[in-house]
Amino acid sequence: MRSLLLQALYSVRSERMLMEQVDYNLLFRWFVGLNMDDAIWDVTVFTGELVAAGASIFPQPAKT
């Protein structure tokens, strides 16, 4: 969730660009809890987890 806050505050347009920023920006790494030598998350996994979290937070209305 911290990475999504960074995305909103710094107007990063996509998850892929966010991961690129986290890869080389030390402030972003520190804020999300990564050390300098830690690997960043894979974009497809990050996006998939984001979709899954959104589905649980905002469930679809029941169809009648």
Backbone bond lengths (Angstrom), bond angles and torsions (degrees), N, CA, C in turn:
res aa  C-N    CA-C-N  psi(-1)  N-CA   C-N-CA  omega(-1)  CA-C   N-CA-C  phi
1 M - - - 1.440 - - 1.526 111.73 -
2 R 1.313 116.39 -28.98 1.469 118.88 178.25 1.524 111.38 -63.63
3 S 1.318 115.42 -36.43 1.463 118.64 -179.67 1.532 110.57 -66.48
4 L 1.328 117.60 -34.46 1.463 120.32 177.49 1.522 111.38 -67.89
5 L 1.320 116.41 -34.23 1.463 120.23 175.28 1.525 110.28 -64.21
6 L 1.328 117.14 -43.36 1.463 120.44 175.85 1.523 111.41 -60.51
7 Q 1.327 116.14 -41.14 1.457 120.49 179.88 1.517 110.73 -61.05
8 A 1.317 117.17 -41.32 1.461 120.67 -179.71 1.521 111.61 -72.68
9 L 1.325 117.74 -43.59 1.469 120.79 -176.17 1.527 113.07 -69.37
10 Y 1.325 116.89 -35.98 1.454 120.67 -177.31 1.528 112.97 -101.28
11 S 1.312 117.43 10.39 1.470 123.33 176.79 1.522 112.86 52.68
12 V 1.313 115.89 46.47 1.462 120.70 175.73 1.522 106.85 -80.76
13 R 1.341 116.83 126.26 1.460 121.46 -168.37 1.512 116.08 -74.77
14 S 1.327 118.88 -25.99 1.460 119.23 -176.21 1.526 110.10 -147.06
15 E 1.330 115.55 166.42 1.455 120.10 178.58 1.524 110.49 -66.88
16 R 1.319 116.38 -35.15 1.472 119.81 178.76 1.524 110.76 -63.57
17 M 1.311 117.17 -42.74 1.464 120.53 177.40 1.529 111.01 -68.19
18 L 1.319 116.87 -33.72 1.464 120.76 177.27 1.524 110.29 -63.61
19 M 1.336 116.98 -44.91 1.459 120.23 178.84 1.524 111.13 -64.19
20 E 1.324 116.84 -34.31 1.457 120.75 176.58 1.529 110.20 -65.44
21 Q 1.326 116.51 -42.09 1.465 120.82 177.67 1.533 110.75 -64.08
22 V 1.324 117.30 -43.59 1.465 121.26 179.70 1.524 109.95 -63.51
23 D 1.328 116.96 -31.94 1.458 121.08 -178.59 1.526 112.03 -64.11
24 Y 1.330 118.68 -38.92 1.463 118.61 -174.52 1.530 114.98 -117.64
25 N 1.317 119.55 -6.76 1.455 121.25 -178.19 1.532 109.38 -98.61
26 L 1.327 116.72 114.22 1.460 120.82 -176.56 1.519 112.64 -65.64
27 L 1.318 117.63 -33.17 1.463 120.50 177.42 1.521 110.28 -64.11
28 F 1.324 117.94 -43.62 1.459 121.78 178.07 1.530 110.15 -62.66
29 R 1.338 116.37 -44.13 1.465 120.51 179.52 1.527 110.88 -59.71
30 W 1.314 116.47 -45.80 1.462 120.88 -179.86 1.524 110.30 -62.27
31 F 1.324 116.88 -44.35 1.460 121.02 -175.77 1.522 112.68 -63.96
32 V 1.336 117.41 -36.82 1.469 119.97 179.86 1.523 112.51 -89.25
33 G 1.331 117.86 -2.53 1.461 121.09 174.68 1.515 115.54 90.00
34 L 1.323 117.87 24.23 1.465 121.28 177.87 1.525 110.12 -100.48
35 N 1.325 116.56 142.63 1.458 121.35 172.16 1.521 109.06 -81.74
36 M 1.336 115.68 169.75 1.464 119.63 -177.97 1.525 112.86 -62.37
37 D 1.322 117.16 -32.04 1.466 119.57 -176.53 1.528 113.40 -99.52
38 D 1.330 118.55 4.98 1.462 121.69 176.93 1.524 110.41 -75.35
39 A 1.315 115.41 145.80 1.469 120.33 176.28 1.529 109.03 -77.68
40 I 1.324 116.21 145.13 1.461 119.32 176.93 1.514 108.99 -82.01
41 W 1.325 115.17 168.75 1.455 120.82 -178.40 1.516 110.06 -75.87
42 D 1.323 116.02 150.72 1.459 121.51 174.37 1.527 108.11 -72.27
43 V 1.311 117.24 137.09 1.463 121.91 -175.33 1.520 111.66 -61.21
44 T 1.324 117.75 -42.07 1.461 119.64 -177.43 1.523 111.48 -67.11
45 V 1.324 117.51 -36.80 1.464 120.79 177.60 1.526 109.53 -68.60
46 F 1.331 116.50 -43.57 1.461 121.13 179.45 1.525 110.77 -60.15
47 T 1.313 118.04 -45.56 1.459 122.14 -179.93 1.524 110.80 -66.33
48 G 1.329 117.54 -40.54 1.458 120.92 177.93 1.515 112.13 -62.56
49 E 1.329 116.95 -41.82 1.469 120.89 177.77 1.520 110.43 -66.59
50 L 1.317 116.79 -35.90 1.460 121.18 178.34 1.525 110.78 -64.83
51 V 1.323 117.35 -42.74 1.466 121.62 177.83 1.523 110.28 -64.81
52 A 1.323 117.34 -42.04 1.468 120.86 179.38 1.527 111.13 -64.87
53 A 1.313 117.30 -40.66 1.466 120.72 178.77 1.522 110.50 -67.16
54 G 1.316 116.70 -39.20 1.461 120.36 178.45 1.511 111.94 -65.85
55 A 1.306 116.99 -35.15 1.468 120.51 179.27 1.522 110.98 -67.85
56 S 1.325 117.00 -33.71 1.461 118.99 179.41 1.524 111.58 -80.08
57 I 1.326 117.46 -28.11 1.469 120.81 179.32 1.527 110.79 -80.13
58 F 1.328 116.49 -41.11 1.457 122.10 -177.86 1.519 109.98 -118.43
59 P 1.326 118.59 78.74 1.467 119.62 -179.19 1.524 111.91 -66.45
60 Q 1.318 115.82 149.75 1.456 121.58 178.89 1.530 109.43 -72.40
61 P 1.322 117.60 141.68 1.472 118.99 177.47 1.525 111.43 -65.46
62 A 1.305 115.98 151.52 1.465 121.10 -179.84 1.518 109.69 -68.79
63 K 1.322 116.05 136.62 1.472 120.78 177.82 1.514 109.02 -85.18
64 T 1.305 115.55 136.62 1.466 119.48 -179.70 1.504 110.97 -111.82
